[in-house]
Amino acid sequence: MKRHCTFLAGRLARFGPLVLLVLALHAIMGCEPSTPGERPMASSVAVTLNPGGPLVMKTATTEFDLLPSGYVKAFLLQGGKRLTLDEPRAGAAEPGVSMTLGGKEVSDISFHLDSAKITDAHGKLGSRGKRVEVMGRASADGQGQVEVTLAVEVYDDFPNLALVSVACKNPGTADLTLNKVVIQSHRLSAA
């Protein structure tokens, strides 16, 4: 019996990280059995577009404001108040996306919130949630233009988390040099 336990302990020590990884993936992806023809419950994430912005994605515990600049400001809902750690720069609006295009800094990308595409999110973080896509354009003098698609996903299983991604496309025929893209650069307040 002792030899068997030593053998198992040695195997677990060697494969322990793999077992933990599998358990973590199992917890994230879930293992709810689905019955054929069964429809998933509707998402509890509410999306509201205010004229002129922001577009608000709301869960039971948080709100994520998507501004026309592409900046996503997060709020914790507590005691009827919206609490945030965001400390925006004084003056200009915070850019949600900035890039260096042909060696020139571009940070004044404006996204068209009025034509936002709102769909159900079906990613690896769950089967219920909302996805919002907005389009914008970036241009640098003499360097051409880049079409920018900003996507924000909020899942019911992770209500305090917003996933933000950006896709860039060259709509023209001339080559462009995209040197750098920065997404959601936030400054947090210690107060």
Solvent accessible surface area in square Angstrom, and as a share of the most:
residue,aa,sasa,rsa
1,M,183,0.82
2,K,168,0.71
3,R,209,0.76
4,H,101,0.45
5,C,67,0.40
6,T,88,0.51
7,F,109,0.46
8,L,83,0.41
9,A,60,0.46
10,G,44,0.43
11,R,98,0.36
12,L,109,0.54
13,A,82,0.63
14,R,156,0.57
15,F,87,0.36
16,G,19,0.18
17,P,95,0.60
18,L,100,0.50
19,V,65,0.37
20,L,123,0.61
21,L,99,0.49
22,V,85,0.49
23,L,101,0.50
24,A,49,0.38
25,L,83,0.41
26,H,91,0.41
27,A,81,0.63
28,I,76,0.39
29,M,113,0.50
30,G,42,0.40
31,C,90,0.54
32,E,158,0.71
33,P,127,0.80
34,S,97,0.63
35,T,85,0.49
36,P,130,0.82
37,G,80,0.77
38,E,104,0.46
39,R,211,0.77
40,P,89,0.56
41,M,140,0.63
42,A,89,0.69
43,S,26,0.17
44,S,85,0.55
45,V,6,0.04
46,A,54,0.42
47,V,37,0.21
48,T,74,0.43
49,L,67,0.34
50,N,54,0.28
51,P,131,0.82
52,G,67,0.65
53,G,17,0.16
54,P,34,0.21
55,L,0,0.00
56,V,18,0.10
57,M,1,0.00
58,K,89,0.38
59,T,8,0.05
60,A,101,0.78
61,T,53,0.31
62,T,9,0.05
63,E,17,0.07
64,F,10,0.04
65,D,10,0.05
66,L,3,0.01
67,L,50,0.25
68,P,53,0.33
69,S,21,0.14
70,G,0,0.00
71,Y,4,0.02
72,V,9,0.05
73,K,45,0.19
74,A,47,0.36
75,F,22,0.09
76,L,76,0.38
77,L,46,0.23
78,Q,109,0.49
79,G,80,0.77
80,G,90,0.86
81,K,132,0.56
82,R,102,0.37
83,L,78,0.39
84,T,53,0.31
85,L,111,0.55
86,D,17,0.09
87,E,64,0.29
88,P,66,0.42
89,R,129,0.47
90,A,106,0.83
91,G,83,0.79
92,A,80,0.62
93,A,76,0.59
94,E,18,0.08
95,P,24,0.15
96,G,1,0.01
97,V,0,0.00
98,S,15,0.10
99,M,0,0.00
100,T,21,0.12
101,L,0,0.00
102,G,26,0.25
103,G,58,0.56
104,K,94,0.40
105,E,113,0.51
106,V,7,0.04
107,S,53,0.34
108,D,123,0.64
109,I,5,0.03
110,S,67,0.43
111,F,5,0.02
112,H,106,0.47
113,L,10,0.05
114,D,118,0.61
115,S,82,0.53
116,A,22,0.17
117,K,120,0.51
118,I,80,0.41
119,T,54,0.31
120,D,80,0.41
121,A,1,0.01
122,H,131,0.58
123,G,35,0.33
124,K,157,0.67
125,L,35,0.17
126,G,17,0.17
127,S,67,0.43
128,R,62,0.23
129,G,0,0.00
130,K,45,0.19
131,R,68,0.25
132,V,0,0.00
133,E,42,0.19
134,V,1,0.00
135,M,90,0.40
136,G,2,0.02
137,R,115,0.42
138,A,2,0.01
139,S,60,0.38
140,A,10,0.07
141,D,122,0.63
142,G,86,0.83
143,Q,56,0.25
144,G,37,0.35
145,Q,81,0.36
146,V,5,0.03
147,E,35,0.16
148,V,0,0.00
149,T,30,0.18
150,L,1,0.00
151,A,3,0.03
152,V,1,0.01
153,E,30,0.14
154,V,0,0.00
155,Y,5,0.02
156,D,21,0.11
157,D,91,0.47
158,F,69,0.29
159,P,43,0.27
160,N,96,0.49
161,L,75,0.37
162,A,23,0.18
163,L,68,0.34
164,V,42,0.24
165,S,57,0.37
166,V,33,0.19
167,A,62,0.48
168,C,48,0.29
169,K,129,0.55
170,N,59,0.30
171,P,61,0.38
172,G,48,0.46
173,T,148,0.86
174,A,74,0.57
175,D,142,0.74
176,L,47,0.23
177,T,81,0.47
178,L,74,0.37
179,N,83,0.43
180,K,109,0.46
181,V,53,0.31
182,V,52,0.30
183,I,67,0.34
184,Q,32,0.14
185,S,68,0.44
186,H,72,0.32
187,R,131,0.48
188,L,116,0.57
189,S,26,0.17
190,A,115,0.89
191,A,133,1.03
